[in-house]
């Protein structure tokens, strides 16, 4: 039986995906295809390239400061204080591309086609207002699929969080975060030729009144993606919901905590996961 993994976006909470994969591997659950959005695309790319969970969390810690290079005044300032901000975004997502490019070089990988494990990475194109999916799966056909792109650029496109990062201009496209259309790419994971899909998402924090542009953006996006995620949940054979609702998506000081919680909370689900995987299609 082939098992695919679908990883949701969530900023630094993506480190929990690494811990979750560690727990799955330790319990003999082999992942043979992977799809990830935004932070999930970073983990999907690293895992697809052959990095171990121990190596991945080290890379998260090593690159986190450059990737999350956003001034605290932008994260916690009021709307009134932010009137002068450029509409494009607070900073560029180039550091994300650079980080993935460096890790890919170590594995002698450049293009998404160079990755052996079947992989899909969703992004959003503002020019066409459509979802674009980067993949190395030859059987997938349609204008929405791009199969010839550097893996670093694919991850950058999927991880360009709107408002925080300026849109990523690439050829005829203007890319922003894949989570706008597909924050949990379970359907795309299923298309990679697997029998069962395990999905990993993050629990929403309790809605309440917000007074900073950062918190307003975070809560708004969470609510929007949660509604869209319903179809992805239906396409999943099992959903692991990691409770990190008190972790802010750009708080790099919580990386190790997210990693450990991903591991611990996935272990709590192992018996149920194994039971689902034993069931016939």
Secondary structure, DSSP 8 states (H G I E B T S, - for coil): --EEEEE---GGGGHHHHHHHHHHHHTT----EEEE-THHHHHHHHHHTT--HHHHHHHHHHHHHHHT---HHHHH--TGGGTTS-SS-SB-SHHHHHHHHHHHHHTT--BGGG-SSEEEEEEEETTTTEEEEEE--TT--STTEE-SSBHHHHHHHHH--BTTB--EEETTEEEE-THHHHSS-HHHHHTTT-SEEEEEEE---------SHHHHHHHHHHHHHHHHTHHHHHH-SEEEEE--TTS-TT-GGGHHHHHHHHHHHHHTTHHHHHHHHHS--
